[in-house]
Amino acid sequence: MVKYGGTTWILGIVGLIALATFLSVFSGLAGMLIGKFSNVGSACTAAFWIPTIWISKDLVVEKVFSGFPWCQAGYSQYKNIYFSQLAEIGGIHMVSFLLICINVLIFRLWKTKSKRILIALAAVVLTVYASGFCLLKNHTVKTAKIPFHQAGIIQPNSNHDQVFDFAFIKATLEKLFRSSLQLKKSGAEFVIWPEFTVPIYPRQTPYFRDQLAAFSQNHVPLFAGFTDYQGSEKVFNSMMLFNGQQLEKYDKVHLTPFGEYVPFRRWLFFVKKITDEIGDFSPGDKIHNIRFAGHWFSTPICYEIIYPELLRTMIAKGGEVIITISNDSWLGRSSAPYQHLAMAVFRSIENRRYLLRSTSNGISAWVDAAGRIIYQSPLHKSDQFLASFRYLKNKTIFTRWGYLFPYACFFLTLGKLLWMLAKKKGRRYQS
C-alpha cells in the first residue's frame, strides 16, 4: 500500500493493524467457543469440536465482505500427497479439520499419556492415509488411458517497477512472441502468458490486436492477461484467448480489495488502489469457462484461485483443465508467492484437474490432477517450459456437492451454541 498505493508509512501501518485486528476478531471468537466446548467431555469430544469451530470460523472469514481465505491450516499439507487427497471429498476445509483433529489428539496424548487417546490417534491417522492412498489410486486408474496434450507456459519476469514506453512494450512483445514460437516448435498446442506483461489494451488498440491475432493465426494460440478498458466505469481484468481472428475472454469476477478497487470508498477517499488504472476495476458479469479446440478451460485470475467455491463453480460448469494467471510482483521477495502456489495446488486436488500456472515473475507451475507439482519456476527469473496435461471430465464429490462439509461444521457449531445458551437460560429460571 505504501510502495504501490501511494499511502504514507503511517497510513500503511495503521491499515495493516486494522486488517490484523479485524481478522483476529474471528479467531478470538472461535477461541472463546473452543474454551467453552472443549472443557466438557472427553479428548475425542474436544478433537471433534475444536476443528468444527475452527472450520466454521474459516467459512465466515471466506464469506464476510469480499472474503480473504488466505493460508488456512490445511494448506500446510500441500506436499503431503496422501493426506491432501481428502480434499477430493471435502475440499481444503476437510483437510484443515483432520489436521487440527490430529494435533488436538497429539496434545491430549502428551498431557495425559492415555492409551485410549493413543488408539484414537492411530485410528484417525491410519484412516486418513489409507483413504488418501485409495483416492489417489482410484484417480490414477481412471485417467491412465486418457491421452496427454501439451501447453507452453511463459514467465517473463516483468514487474510494475519498469518504465513501459512504446519501445519497451514493443521489445517485450517481440520477446514473448519469440519464446512462444520456441514452445510451439517444441510441441505446445497453445501458450500461456501471465496476468501482467505489458500495459496495453488489445481490444481497444488495433495495432496490438492485429499483432496478436496474426501471431496466433500463423503460429500458436495464446492465453494472456490484459486489461479491457471500456471507459472509466468499465475496466476489466481479463483473461483473453487469441486464436486467429477469434478473441474470447473471461473477466475477473472476484476483485481484490485495495488491489483492484477500494472498498468503502466513501470513507476511504484518501486511499489509492495498488494498480494504476484510471478507475476501479469492474467485476465480470458471471463465472464462465473459455472454449478452445472443443474443450472448456477454467481460467481464474490471480487471487481467484484461493476461493474454492469459485473454482468449484467453474469446474461444475464443464471446465476440463485449469489455467490460472497471476501478477505476484506486488509481493516482492516474501513467502507470499510460495503460499499462493500452495493454495492453487488444492484446487487441482479438489476438482481433479491439471493446473497450468503462468505468473509475471514467479512462481509459475505445472501441477497434475493429484496435486503434485511436476515443475515450478524459480522466483524473479525468466522461464519458459512445456507442460503435459489431460482433459478431464469426471466430477469429484467436492465438485458435485460443493460446500456441504464447511456448512455442516458451521450449523453444528451454531446448533451447539444455541443449545448451550438455552441450557444456561433454563438453569437461570430454575434458580
C-alpha positions in Angstrom: 0.0 0.0 0.0 2.9 2.4 0.7 5.1 1.5 -2.4 2.3 1.0 -4.9 -0.8 2.5 -3.4 0.7 5.9 -2.6 -0.2 6.0 1.1 2.1 7.3 3.8 4.0 4.9 6.1 1.7 5.9 9.0 -1.4 5.0 7.0 0.2 1.8 5.8 1.0 0.7 9.3 -2.5 1.7 10.6 -4.1 -0.2 7.7 -2.1 -3.3 8.5 -3.0 -3.1 12.2 -6.7 -2.5 11.3 -6.7 -5.6 9.0 -5.0 -7.8 11.6 -7.4 -6.6 14.2 -10.4 -7.3 12.1 -9.3 -10.8 11.2 -8.3 -11.5 14.8 -11.9 -10.9 16.0 -13.0 -14.1 14.2 -10.1 -16.1 15.7 -10.8 -14.6 19.1 -14.5 -15.6 19.0 -13.5 -19.1 17.8 -11.1 -19.3 20.7 -13.8 -18.4 23.2 -16.1 -21.1 21.8 -13.3 -23.6 21.9 -12.7 -22.8 25.5 -16.4 -23.4 26.3 -16.8 -26.5 24.2 -13.6 -28.4 24.8 -13.6 -28.2 28.6 -16.5 -30.5 28.8 -16.3 -34.2 27.7 -13.5 -36.5 26.6 -10.4 -35.9 24.5 -12.3 -37.3 21.5 -15.1 -34.8 22.0 -12.5 -32.0 22.0 -10.9 -33.4 18.9 -14.3 -33.1 17.2 -15.5 -29.7 18.4 -12.2 -27.7 18.1 -11.7 -28.3 14.4 -15.5 -28.0 13.8 -15.4 -24.5 15.4 -12.3 -23.5 13.5 -13.7 -24.6 10.1 -16.8 -22.5 10.9 -14.5 -19.6 11.5 -12.7 -20.2 8.2 -16.0 -20.2 6.4 -17.1 -16.9 7.9 -13.8 -15.3 7.0 -14.2 -16.5 3.5 -17.7 -15.0 3.2 -17.7 -11.8 5.2 -17.5 -8.7 2.9 -15.4 -9.9 -0.1 -13.7 -12.6 2.0 -10.0 -13.4 2.1 -9.3 -17.0 3.0 -5.5 -16.8 2.8 -3.4 -19.7 4.2 -5.9 -21.8 6.1 -4.4 -24.6 8.2 -4.8 -27.4 5.6 -2.7 -25.6 3.0 0.4 -26.5 5.0 -0.1 -30.1 3.7 0.2 -29.3 0.0 3.3 -31.5 -0.3 1.8 -34.3 1.9 0.5 -36.2 -1.0 -1.7 -38.8 0.7 -3.1 -36.5 3.4 -4.1 -33.9 0.9 -6.1 -36.3 -1.3 -9.1 -36.0 1.2 -9.7 -32.6 -0.5 -11.4 -34.5 -3.3 -14.2 -35.2 -0.8 -14.5 -32.2 1.5 -12.1 -29.6 0.0 -9.4 -27.7 1.9 -11.8 -27.4 4.8 -11.8 -31.2 5.4 -8.0 -31.3 5.2 -7.9 -28.5 7.8 -10.4 -30.3 10.0 -8.4 -33.5 10.0 -5.1 -31.7 10.6 -6.5 -29.9 13.7 -8.2 -33.0 14.9 -4.9 -35.0 14.8 -3.0 -32.1 16.6 -5.6 -32.0 19.3 -5.2 -35.7 19.9 -1.4 -35.4 20.0 -1.6 -32.6 22.6 -4.1 -34.6 24.8 -1.9 -37.7 24.5 1.2 -35.6 25.6 -0.8 -34.3 28.5 -2.5 -37.5 29.7 -0.4 -40.4 28.3 -3.7 -42.2 27.8 -3.8 -45.4 25.8 -7.3 -44.7 24.7 -6.2 -41.4 23.1 -3.2 -43.2 21.5 -5.6 -45.7 19.9 -7.9 -43.0 18.7 -4.9 -41.0 17.3 -3.6 -44.1 15.5 -7.0 -44.9 14.1 -7.5 -41.4 12.7 -4.0 -41.2 11.1 -4.3 -44.7 9.5 -7.8 -43.9 8.2 -6.6 -40.6 6.7 -3.6 -42.0 5.0 -5.3 -45.2 3.8 -8.2 -43.1 2.4 -5.7 -40.8 0.7 -3.9 -43.8 -0.9 -7.1 -45.3 -2.2 -8.4 -42.0 -3.6 -5.1 -41.4 -5.4 -5.0 -45.0 -6.7 -8.6 -44.7 -8.0 -7.8 -41.4 -9.7 -4.7 -42.9 -11.4 -6.6 -45.9 -12.7 -9.5 -43.8 -14.1 -7.2 -41.4 -16.0 -4.5 -43.8 -17.2 -5.8 -44.2 -20.7 -6.6 -40.5 -21.4 -4.2 -39.0 -23.9 -1.8 -36.2 -23.0 -1.7 -32.7 -24.6 1.0 -30.1 -24.3 0.9 -26.4 -23.3 3.6 -23.8 -23.2 4.0 -21.6 -20.2 6.0 -18.3 -20.1 7.2 -16.4 -17.0 8.7 -13.2 -18.4 9.9 -11.8 -15.1 8.1 -8.5 -15.6 7.1 -6.1 -12.8 5.4 -2.8 -12.2 8.7 -1.0 -11.3 9.6 -0.9 -15.0 9.1 2.1 -17.2 6.8 1.0 -20.1 7.4 3.3 -23.0 6.3 2.3 -26.6 9.8 1.0 -27.5 10.0 -1.2 -24.3 6.5 -2.5 -24.9 7.3 -3.5 -28.5 10.6 -5.2 -27.5 8.8 -7.1 -24.7 6.1 -8.3 -27.1 8.7 -9.4 -29.6 10.5 -11.4 -26.9 7.2 -13.0 -25.9 6.5 -13.9 -29.5 9.9 -15.5 -29.9 9.5 -17.5 -26.7 6.0 -18.6 -27.8 7.3 -19.7 -31.2 10.1 -21.8 -29.5 7.5 -23.5 -27.3 5.3 -24.1 -30.4 8.2 -25.8 -32.2 8.7 -28.0 -29.1 5.1 -29.2 -29.3 2.9 -26.7 -27.5 -0.7 -26.6 -28.7 -1.2 -23.2 -27.1 0.9 -20.8 -25.0 0.1 -19.1 -21.7 1.2 -15.6 -20.8 0.7 -14.2 -17.3 -1.7 -11.6 -15.9 0.7 -8.7 -16.2 3.3 -8.5 -19.0 2.8 -5.2 -20.8 0.2 -2.4 -20.1 -1.7 -2.5 -23.4 -5.4 -2.7 -24.3 -5.6 -5.2 -27.2 -9.4 -4.8 -27.8 -9.1 -1.1 -27.9 -5.8 -0.8 -29.8 -5.9 -2.1 -33.4 -2.1 -2.2 -33.8 -1.6 -4.6 -30.9 -4.9 -6.5 -31.6 -3.8 -7.2 -35.2 -0.3 -8.3 -34.0 -1.7 -10.8 -31.5 -4.3 -12.0 -34.0 -1.8 -12.6 -36.8 0.7 -14.4 -34.5 -2.0 -16.7 -33.0 -3.3 -17.5 -36.5 0.1 -18.1 -38.1 1.9 -19.8 -35.2 0.2 -20.7 -31.9 -3.0 -19.6 -30.0 -2.3 -17.5 -26.9 -4.0 -17.3 -23.5 -2.9 -14.0 -22.0 -3.9 -11.5 -19.3 -4.7 -7.9 -20.3 -6.9 -5.0 -19.3 -10.1 -4.5 -21.2 -10.7 -0.8 -20.9 -14.2 0.4 -21.9 -14.2 3.8 -20.2 -13.6 4.7 -16.5 -16.8 3.0 -15.5 -15.9 -0.3 -17.2 -12.4 -1.6 -16.7 -12.0 -5.3 -16.6 -9.1 -7.5 -15.6 -9.4 -10.2 -18.3 -8.0 -13.5 -19.5 -8.0 -13.3 -23.3 -7.8 -16.1 -25.8 -6.3 -15.1 -29.1 -7.0 -17.7 -31.8 -6.6 -16.0 -35.1 -9.5 -13.6 -35.6 -11.3 -15.2 -32.7 -11.0 -13.4 -29.4 -12.7 -14.8 -26.3 -12.3 -13.5 -22.8 -13.1 -14.1 -19.1 -13.5 -11.0 -16.9 -12.3 -11.4 -13.3 -15.4 -11.7 -11.1 -13.9 -11.7 -7.6 -11.8 -8.5 -7.4 -9.0 -7.9 -4.9 -9.8 -5.2 -2.3 -7.3 -2.3 -2.4 -5.5 -4.1 -5.3 -8.3 -3.6 -7.9 -10.8 -1.5 -6.1 -11.1 0.4 -2.8 -13.9 -0.8 -0.6 -15.9 1.7 1.3 -14.6 4.4 -1.0 -16.9 7.0 0.5 -15.0 6.8 3.8 -11.6 5.8 2.4 -11.4 8.6 -0.2 -7.8 9.2 0.6 -6.6 5.6 -0.3 -5.4 4.8 -3.7 -5.5 1.4 -5.4 -2.3 -0.5 -5.9 -2.9 -0.8 -9.6 -2.5 2.2 -11.8 -5.7 2.0 -13.9 -7.7 5.3 -14.2 -10.7 3.9 -12.3 -11.6 0.9 -10.1 -11.8 -2.4 -11.9 -15.3 -3.7 -12.6 -16.2 -7.2 -11.7 -17.2 -9.6 -14.5 -20.8 -10.3 -15.2 -20.6 -14.0 -14.4 -18.4 -17.0 -13.8 -17.8 -18.9 -17.0 -15.3 -21.0 -18.9 -13.5 -20.3 -22.2 -13.9 -22.8 -25.1 -10.9 -23.8 -27.2 -10.3 -26.8 -29.5 -13.5 -28.4 -28.5 -12.7 -28.2 -24.7 -13.6 -26.0 -21.8 -10.9 -24.1 -19.9 -11.4 -22.7 -16.4 -9.4 -19.5 -16.1 -9.3 -18.0 -12.6 -7.2 -14.8 -12.5 -4.7 -14.2 -9.7 -6.4 -14.3 -6.2 -9.5 -16.0 -7.6 -7.5 -19.3 -7.3 -7.7 -19.0 -3.5 -11.5 -19.2 -3.5 -12.5 -22.9 -3.6 -16.2 -22.2 -4.3 -15.4 -20.1 -7.3 -13.2 -22.8 -8.9 -15.8 -25.5 -8.0 -18.4 -23.5 -9.9 -16.2 -23.2 -13.0 -15.4 -27.0 -13.0 -19.1 -27.8 -12.4 -19.9 -25.8 -15.5 -17.7 -28.1 -17.5 -14.1 -27.0 -17.0 -11.7 -29.7 -18.1 -8.4 -28.0 -17.2 -7.4 -25.1 -15.0 -5.3 -22.2 -16.5 -4.5 -19.6 -13.9 -2.5 -16.4 -14.4 -1.2 -14.0 -11.8 0.9 -11.0 -11.2 2.8 -11.6 -7.9 5.3 -8.8 -8.5 3.5 -6.8 -5.8 4.5 -9.4 -3.2 8.3 -8.9 -3.6 10.8 -11.3 -2.1 8.5 -12.7 0.6 6.8 -16.0 1.5 3.6 -14.9 -0.2 4.3 -16.3 -3.8 5.0 -19.7 -2.3 1.8 -19.5 -0.2 -0.1 -18.5 -3.3 1.2 -21.6 -5.2 0.4 -23.9 -2.2 -3.3 -22.7 -2.3 -3.5 -23.2 -6.0 -2.4 -26.8 -5.7 -5.5 -27.7 -3.7 -7.8 -26.5 -6.5 -6.3 -29.4 -8.6 -7.0 -32.0 -5.9 -10.5 -30.8 -5.1 -11.7 -31.0 -8.7 -9.2 -33.5 -10.1 -7.9 -31.1 -12.9 -4.5 -30.3 -14.2 -3.4 -26.8 -13.3 -1.2 -24.7 -15.6 0.0 -21.5 -13.9 1.7 -18.6 -15.5 2.9 -15.6 -13.4 4.7 -12.4 -14.2 7.8 -13.2 -12.1 7.1 -16.4 -10.2 6.0 -18.8 -9.2 4.8 -20.4 -12.5 4.0 -24.1 -12.2 2.7 -27.3 -13.8 0.5 -29.3 -11.3 -1.1 -32.6 -12.1 -4.6 -33.6 -11.1 -3.4 -35.3 -7.9 -1.8 -32.0 -6.7 1.8 -33.0 -7.4 3.9 -30.1 -8.5 5.7 -31.5 -11.6 7.6 -28.3 -12.2 7.8 -24.8 -10.8 9.7 -21.8 -12.0 12.3 -20.0 -9.9 11.2 -16.7 -8.3 12.2 -13.5 -10.0 13.7 -15.2 -13.1 12.6 -15.5 -16.7 11.5 -19.0 -17.6 9.5 -21.0 -20.2 8.6 -24.6 -20.2 6.3 -27.3 -21.7 3.6 -28.8 -19.5 1.8 -32.1 -20.4 -1.9 -32.4 -19.2 -5.1 -34.3 -19.8 -8.6 -33.0 -20.5 -10.6 -34.5 -17.6 -14.4 -34.5 -17.3 -15.2 -36.6 -14.2 -16.6 -34.6 -11.3 -15.4 -35.3 -7.7 -17.7 -35.3 -4.7 -16.4 -31.9 -3.9 -17.3 -30.6 -7.3 -20.7 -32.2 -7.3 -21.8 -31.3 -3.8 -19.9 -28.1 -3.2 -19.6 -26.8 0.3 -21.6 -29.4 2.3 -18.7 -30.0 4.8 -17.8 -26.5 6.0 -21.5 -25.6 6.1 -22.2 -28.7 8.2 -19.4 -27.6 10.6 -21.0 -24.1 10.8 -24.5 -25.3 11.5 -23.3 -27.8 14.0 -21.4 -25.1 15.8 -24.4 -22.8 15.7 -26.7 -25.5 17.0 -24.3 -26.4 19.8 -24.0 -22.7 20.8 -27.8 -22.2 20.8 -28.3 -25.4 22.8 -25.7 -24.3 25.4 -27.4 -20.8 25.7 -30.8 -22.4 26.1 -29.5 -24.8 28.8 -27.9 -21.9 30.6 -31.1 -19.9 30.4 -33.1 -22.9 31.7 -30.8 -23.1 34.8 -31.2 -19.5 35.5 -35.0 -19.9 35.5 -34.7 -22.9 37.8 -32.6 -20.9 40.3 
